[in-house]
């Protein structure tokens, strides 16, 4: 992948920004083509308020004016990634690109910034949730929106998929009435940070298919598909398998007893996605294979410690890993711990 990107950059004839060629500049056309590569992270270095006014979809927002800018980038983006960086006009992003290049990152700066992007008629979004975009085997687009804690929105081929939708957690509120109705809703277990009846009702429409464990189905007042561990079902274009999710550490087993809760493996046109739910690094993870994208929880004492998550990641071996459900647990060291395992670790702000 690195060689492919290097060849692509060379083919564009990008201009080195200085004599040391610490980073490169790309025009709108080159920048847009570059960000379609899976090993590229788009970084918006403007302020949060500017980001909210409109940004390139899928961009990570870290303000370059913050004193800990470099440390935040290191925590969120591994050095095997190419960073496609932009700001309003290109000046702040050039400064940021220089700093990051000095730290060993490969950076490409958007000439003219988002102003040039807009002038060229390219799209922006005001959705402030972080979005990650993937392609299935036949080229269909899958978008993951990091909402809050364990709540994930997935867009796939015109379908809306919601995982553990919850309206409010702490000081953060999700307005599901402003989101598209769901075609599929998956609930892992009955805890209030995963199971919210009103959120499900807000997202439901005629034909919405609900998948829950037995306990949630008993608590919900509408028809749904009930899956127990190791059971599977095909829902239109989606293949779903329920997998175990439970605590093993002494003194924690009451939180998530074995056999009650679900994790899910969801397959979309060959793209295999593992939503672990609330679990520790259980033996059954050794049997989970060929995972493209994994969401693993890291919220001690209820789920895994960072050390357990690293062990679980090495067992599952996903191509891309999203630590989620992490509360106040420090997950910033996880990418460094897994850098030699070929796992692309992406830290998103689920809290």
BELZI-V858059 format. One line per field, one symbol per residue. phi: phi as a letter, one per 40 degrees, with the letter a starting at -180 (. if undefined). A space follows every 50 residues. Layout:
phi: ???
This chain:
phi: .dccccccccccgccccaccfcabbbcdcccccccccccbbcbcbccdcc dcciacdgccbbcccccbdccccdccbcccccbcbaacbhcccccccccc ccchccbbcccggcccdcccgccbbbccccbbbbbcccgccbbbbccafb cbbbbafgbbbbbfcbcaagcbbbccccbccccabbbcaccccbbbdccc ccccacgcbbbaccccccccbacacbbbdgcbabbfcbbbbcbcaacbcd gbcccaccgccbbbbbbbfgccbbccgcabccdcccccbfccbbbbcabc ccbbcdccccccccccfccbbbcafcfcccbcccdccbcccgbccbcbcc b
